[in-house]
Amino acid sequence: MNNTPQPDPEADWWTTTDVARYLGIQLGTVSTYVTRSQMPQPDRLYGRTRVWDPARVIEWHNSRPRAGKGKQ
């Protein structure tokens, strides 16, 4: 079981690390999803750091179709 704490949904921004932690995927997978337009683009860039509004990521994730479960 993964004991890594979930990122704070009330935070101003989530980094790629936060998004990966929330989704339970590797950092590189977040980058792949962004490149393939399979998830929302970052809301802002701070140099090379991409950040997302947590509410957007949560909303997107909750509306994603799930394999074998259809759209939830």
N, CA, C and O atoms as a GROMACS GRO file, in nm:
protein
  288
    1MET      N    1   0.084  -0.118   0.000
    1MET     CA    2   0.000   0.000   0.000
    1MET      C    3   0.088   0.125   0.000
    1MET      O    4   0.193   0.128   0.064
    2ASN      N    5   0.043   0.226  -0.073
    2ASN     CA    6   0.120   0.349  -0.085
    2ASN      C    7   0.089   0.439   0.035
    2ASN      O    8  -0.026   0.475   0.058
    3ASN      N    9   0.193   0.474   0.111
    3ASN     CA   10   0.176   0.558   0.229
    3ASN      C   11   0.206   0.705   0.201
    3ASN      O   12   0.209   0.787   0.294
    4THR      N   13   0.228   0.740   0.074
    4THR     CA   14   0.257   0.878   0.039
    4THR      C   15   0.130   0.961   0.056
    4THR      O   16   0.025   0.926   0.003
    5PRO      N   17   0.139   1.071   0.130
    5PRO     CA   18   0.019   1.153   0.151
    5PRO      C   19  -0.028   1.218   0.020
    5PRO      O   20   0.053   1.252  -0.066
    6GLN      N   21  -0.158   1.232   0.008
    6GLN     CA   22  -0.216   1.299  -0.109
    6GLN      C   23  -0.188   1.449  -0.101
    6GLN      O   24  -0.177   1.505   0.008
    7PRO      N   25  -0.177   1.514  -0.216
    7PRO     CA   26  -0.156   1.660  -0.214
    7PRO      C   27  -0.281   1.730  -0.161
    7PRO      O   28  -0.392   1.677  -0.169
    8ASP      N   29  -0.262   1.848  -0.110
    8ASP     CA   30  -0.370   1.926  -0.051
    8ASP      C   31  -0.463   1.979  -0.161
    8ASP      O   32  -0.419   2.058  -0.245
    9PRO      N   33  -0.591   1.937  -0.162
    9PRO     CA   34  -0.682   1.986  -0.265
    9PRO      C   35  -0.714   2.135  -0.250
    9PRO      O   36  -0.769   2.196  -0.342
   10GLU      N   37  -0.681   2.193  -0.136
   10GLU     CA   38  -0.705   2.335  -0.112
   10GLU      C   39  -0.583   2.422  -0.147
   10GLU      O   40  -0.587   2.544  -0.130
   11ALA      N   41  -0.475   2.359  -0.194
   11ALA     CA   42  -0.355   2.435  -0.230
   11ALA      C   43  -0.385   2.526  -0.349
   11ALA      O   44  -0.477   2.500  -0.426
   12ASP      N   45  -0.307   2.631  -0.363
   12ASP     CA   46  -0.324   2.721  -0.477
   12ASP      C   47  -0.290   2.651  -0.607
   12ASP      O   48  -0.360   2.665  -0.707
   13TRP      N   49  -0.180   2.576  -0.606
   13TRP     CA   50  -0.132   2.509  -0.726
   13TRP      C   51  -0.079   2.370  -0.693
   13TRP      O   52  -0.033   2.345  -0.582
   14TRP      N   53  -0.087   2.281  -0.791
   14TRP     CA   54  -0.021   2.151  -0.783
   14TRP      C   55   0.088   2.146  -0.888
   14TRP      O   56   0.068   2.188  -1.002
   15THR      N   57   0.203   2.094  -0.849
   15THR     CA   58   0.312   2.071  -0.943
   15THR      C   59   0.289   1.937  -1.011
   15THR      O   60   0.194   1.865  -0.978
   16THR      N   61   0.377   1.904  -1.105
   16THR     CA   62   0.370   1.774  -1.172
   16THR      C   63   0.379   1.661  -1.069
   16THR      O   64   0.310   1.560  -1.082
   17THR      N   65   0.462   1.679  -0.968
   17THR     CA   66   0.476   1.579  -0.863
   17THR      C   67   0.344   1.560  -0.788
   17THR      O   68   0.304   1.447  -0.761
   18ASP      N   69   0.276   1.670  -0.756
   18ASP     CA   70   0.147   1.662  -0.687
   18ASP      C   71   0.044   1.590  -0.773
   18ASP      O   72  -0.031   1.505  -0.724
   19VAL      N   73   0.039   1.626  -0.902
   19VAL     CA   74  -0.058   1.563  -0.992
   19VAL      C   75  -0.032   1.412  -1.002
   19VAL      O   76  -0.125   1.332  -0.995
   20ALA      N   77   0.095   1.375  -1.017
   20ALA     CA   78   0.130   1.233  -1.025
   20ALA      C   79   0.089   1.160  -0.897
   20ALA      O   80   0.035   1.050  -0.902
   21ARG      N   81   0.116   1.221  -0.783
   21ARG     CA   82   0.081   1.161  -0.655
   21ARG      C   83  -0.071   1.143  -0.645
   21ARG      O   84  -0.119   1.037  -0.603
   22TYR      N   85  -0.147   1.246  -0.683
   22TYR     CA   86  -0.292   1.240  -0.676
   22TYR      C   87  -0.347   1.129  -0.767
   22TYR      O   88  -0.437   1.055  -0.728
   23LEU      N   89  -0.291   1.118  -0.888
   23LEU     CA   90  -0.339   1.018  -0.984
   23LEU      C   91  -0.283   0.879  -0.958
   23LEU      O   92  -0.334   0.780  -1.011
   24GLY      N   93  -0.179   0.870  -0.876
   24GLY     CA   94  -0.116   0.741  -0.849
   24GLY      C   95  -0.036   0.689  -0.967
   24GLY      O   96  -0.032   0.569  -0.993
   25ILE      N   97   0.030   0.782  -1.040
   25ILE     CA   98   0.108   0.745  -1.157
   25ILE      C   99   0.249   0.805  -1.146
   25ILE      O  100   0.277   0.885  -1.057
   26GLN      N  101   0.335   0.764  -1.238
   26GLN     CA  102   0.472   0.813  -1.241
   26GLN      C  103   0.476   0.954  -1.298
   26GLN      O  104   0.388   0.994  -1.374
   27LEU      N  105   0.579   1.030  -1.261
   27LEU     CA  106   0.598   1.166  -1.312
   27LEU      C  107   0.599   1.169  -1.465
   27LEU      O  108   0.536   1.255  -1.526
   28GLY      N  109   0.669   1.076  -1.525
   28GLY     CA  110   0.679   1.072  -1.671
   28GLY      C  111   0.545   1.050  -1.738
   28GLY      O  112   0.524   1.097  -1.850
   29THR      N  113   0.455   0.981  -1.671
   29THR     CA  114   0.322   0.957  -1.727
   29THR      C  115   0.243   1.087  -1.734
   29THR      O  116   0.169   1.109  -1.829
   30VAL      N  117   0.258   1.174  -1.634
   30VAL     CA  118   0.192   1.305  -1.638
   30VAL      C  119   0.242   1.381  -1.761
   30VAL      O  120   0.161   1.437  -1.836
   31SER      N  121   0.371   1.383  -1.783
   31SER     CA  122   0.427   1.453  -1.899
   31SER      C  123   0.373   1.394  -2.029
   31SER      O  124   0.342   1.468  -2.123
   32THR      N  125   0.363   1.262  -2.036
   32THR     CA  126   0.309   1.197  -2.155
   32THR      C  127   0.163   1.236  -2.176
   32THR      O  128   0.123   1.266  -2.288
   33TYR      N  129   0.083   1.234  -2.070
   33TYR     CA  130  -0.058   1.274  -2.081
   33TYR      C  131  -0.070   1.416  -2.134
   33TYR      O  132  -0.154   1.444  -2.219
   34VAL      N  133   0.014   1.508  -2.083
   34VAL     CA  134   0.009   1.648  -2.127
   34VAL      C  135   0.048   1.657  -2.274
   34VAL      O  136  -0.019   1.724  -2.352
   35THR      N  137   0.156   1.591  -2.312
   35THR     CA  138   0.203   1.594  -2.451
   35THR      C  139   0.097   1.541  -2.546
   35THR      O  140   0.080   1.594  -2.655
   36ARG      N  141   0.027   1.436  -2.506
   36ARG     CA  142  -0.076   1.374  -2.590
   36ARG      C  143  -0.214   1.439  -2.574
   36ARG      O  144  -0.313   1.390  -2.630
   37SER      N  145  -0.221   1.547  -2.498
   37SER     CA  146  -0.348   1.617  -2.470
   37SER      C  147  -0.451   1.522  -2.409
   37SER      O  148  -0.570   1.530  -2.440
   38GLN      N  149  -0.403   1.433  -2.322
   38GLN     CA  150  -0.491   1.339  -2.253
   38GLN      C  151  -0.531   1.389  -2.115
   38GLN      O  152  -0.604   1.322  -2.042
   39MET      N  153  -0.485   1.506  -2.080
   39MET     CA  154  -0.523   1.569  -1.954
   39MET      C  155  -0.514   1.720  -1.974
   39MET      O  156  -0.455   1.765  -2.073
   40PRO      N  157  -0.569   1.798  -1.883
   40PRO     CA  158  -0.561   1.944  -1.899
   40PRO      C  159  -0.416   1.992  -1.906
   40PRO      O  160  -0.328   1.940  -1.839
   41GLN      N  161  -0.397   2.092  -1.989
   41GLN     CA  162  -0.266   2.156  -1.996
   41GLN      C  163  -0.242   2.232  -1.864
   41GLN      O  164  -0.338   2.267  -1.796
   42PRO      N  165  -0.117   2.255  -1.829
   42PRO     CA  166  -0.090   2.332  -1.707
   42PRO      C  167  -0.155   2.470  -1.714
   42PRO      O  168  -0.170   2.528  -1.821
   43ASP      N  169  -0.194   2.520  -1.598
   43ASP     CA  170  -0.255   2.652  -1.590
   43ASP      C  171  -0.150   2.762  -1.599
   43ASP      O  172  -0.177   2.871  -1.650
   44ARG      N  173  -0.031   2.734  -1.550
   44ARG     CA  174   0.077   2.833  -1.550
   44ARG      C  175   0.210   2.763  -1.563
   44ARG      O  176   0.224   2.644  -1.534
   45LEU      N  177   0.307   2.841  -1.608
   45LEU     CA  178   0.445   2.795  -1.611
   45LEU      C  179   0.528   2.893  -1.530
   45LEU      O  180   0.518   3.015  -1.548
   46TYR      N  181   0.608   2.840  -1.440
   46TYR     CA  182   0.703   2.921  -1.364
   46TYR      C  183   0.841   2.870  -1.403
   46TYR      O  184   0.893   2.776  -1.342
   47GLY      N  185   0.899   2.933  -1.504
   47GLY     CA  186   1.022   2.880  -1.560
   47GLY      C  187   0.989   2.749  -1.629
   47GLY      O  188   0.910   2.746  -1.723
   48ARG      N  189   1.048   2.641  -1.582
   48ARG     CA  190   1.020   2.508  -1.638
   48ARG      C  191   0.918   2.432  -1.554
   48ARG      O  192   0.882   2.319  -1.588
   49THR      N  193   0.872   2.491  -1.445
   49THR     CA  194   0.778   2.424  -1.356
   49THR      C  195   0.634   2.447  -1.404
   49THR      O  196   0.589   2.561  -1.416
   50ARG      N  197   0.566   2.337  -1.430
   50ARG     CA  198   0.426   2.344  -1.471
   50ARG      C  199   0.340   2.328  -1.347
   50ARG      O  200   0.369   2.246  -1.260
   51VAL      N  201   0.232   2.408  -1.339
   51VAL     CA  202   0.142   2.397  -1.225
   51VAL      C  203  -0.003   2.397  -1.273
   51VAL      O  204  -0.037   2.458  -1.374
   52TRP      N  205  -0.086   2.328  -1.196
   52TRP     CA  206  -0.228   2.314  -1.226
   52TRP      C  207  -0.310   2.360  -1.107
   52TRP      O  208  -0.266   2.353  -0.992
   53ASP      N  209  -0.430   2.409  -1.136
   53ASP     CA  210  -0.529   2.437  -1.033
   53ASP      C  211  -0.581   2.300  -0.986
   53ASP      O  212  -0.634   2.224  -1.068
   54PRO      N  213  -0.568   2.268  -0.858
   54PRO     CA  214  -0.611   2.136  -0.810
   54PRO      C  215  -0.756   2.103  -0.845
   54PRO      O  216  -0.787   1.989  -0.879
   55ALA      N  217  -0.845   2.201  -0.838
   55ALA     CA  218  -0.987   2.176  -0.869
   55ALA      C  219  -1.004   2.127  -1.012
   55ALA      O  220  -1.087   2.040  -1.039
   56ARG      N  221  -0.927   2.183  -1.105
   56ARG     CA  222  -0.935   2.138  -1.245
   56ARG      C  223  -0.888   1.995  -1.261
   56ARG      O  224  -0.950   1.917  -1.333
   57VAL      N  225  -0.780   1.959  -1.193
   57VAL     CA  226  -0.728   1.822  -1.203
   57VAL      C  227  -0.829   1.725  -1.142
   57VAL      O  228  -0.856   1.620  -1.199
   58ILE      N  229  -0.884   1.760  -1.027
   58ILE     CA  230  -0.979   1.672  -0.960
   58ILE      C  231  -1.104   1.655  -1.046
   58ILE      O  232  -1.153   1.543  -1.063
   59GLU      N  233  -1.156   1.765  -1.101
   59GLU     CA  234  -1.275   1.757  -1.187
   59GLU      C  235  -1.248   1.672  -1.310
   59GLU      O  236  -1.329   1.586  -1.345
   60TRP      N  237  -1.134   1.695  -1.375
   60TRP     CA  238  -1.097   1.615  -1.493
   60TRP      C  239  -1.086   1.468  -1.455
   60TRP      O  240  -1.140   1.382  -1.525
   61HIS      N  241  -1.018   1.439  -1.347
   61HIS     CA  242  -0.997   1.300  -1.306
   61HIS      C  243  -1.131   1.230  -1.276
   61HIS      O  244  -1.151   1.115  -1.313
   62ASN      N  245  -1.221   1.301  -1.208
   62ASN     CA  246  -1.350   1.241  -1.174
   62ASN      C  247  -1.439   1.219  -1.296
   62ASN      O  248  -1.531   1.137  -1.290
   63SER      N  249  -1.412   1.289  -1.406
   63SER     CA  250  -1.494   1.273  -1.526
   63SER      C  251  -1.431   1.178  -1.629
   63SER      O  252  -1.490   1.153  -1.734
   64ARG      N  253  -1.313   1.126  -1.599
   64ARG     CA  254  -1.244   1.036  -1.692
   64ARG      C  255  -1.316   0.903  -1.703
   64ARG      O  256  -1.366   0.850  -1.604
   65PRO      N  257  -1.323   0.849  -1.827
   65PRO     CA  258  -1.375   0.713  -1.840
   65PRO      C  259  -1.277   0.616  -1.775
   65PRO      O  260  -1.156   0.637  -1.781
   66ARG      N  261  -1.327   0.513  -1.715
   66ARG     CA  262  -1.244   0.411  -1.652
   66ARG      C  263  -1.255   0.281  -1.729
   66ARG      O  264  -1.365   0.238  -1.764
   67ALA      N  265  -1.143   0.219  -1.755
   67ALA     CA  266  -1.143   0.092  -1.828
   67ALA      C  267  -1.232  -0.008  -1.757
   67ALA      O  268  -1.217  -0.033  -1.638
   68GLY      N  269  -1.323  -0.066  -1.832
   68GLY     CA  270  -1.413  -0.168  -1.775
   68GLY      C  271  -1.525  -0.114  -1.690
   68GLY      O  272  -1.608  -0.190  -1.642
   69LYS      N  273  -1.529   0.017  -1.669
   69LYS     CA  274  -1.632   0.076  -1.582
   69LYS      C  275  -1.715   0.180  -1.655
   69LYS      O  276  -1.814   0.229  -1.599
   70GLY      N  277  -1.678   0.214  -1.779
   70GLY     CA  278  -1.750   0.318  -1.851
   70GLY      C  279  -1.724   0.453  -1.788
   70GLY      O  280  -1.645   0.466  -1.694
   71LYS      N  281  -1.791   0.551  -1.841
   71LYS     CA  282  -1.774   0.687  -1.789
   71LYS      C  283  -1.844   0.698  -1.656
   71LYS      O  284  -1.960   0.658  -1.641
   72GLN      N  285  -1.773   0.754  -1.559
   72GLN     CA  286  -1.833   0.769  -1.426
   72GLN      C  287  -1.864   0.912  -1.398
   72GLN      O  288  -1.914   0.944  -1.290
   0.00000   0.00000   0.00000
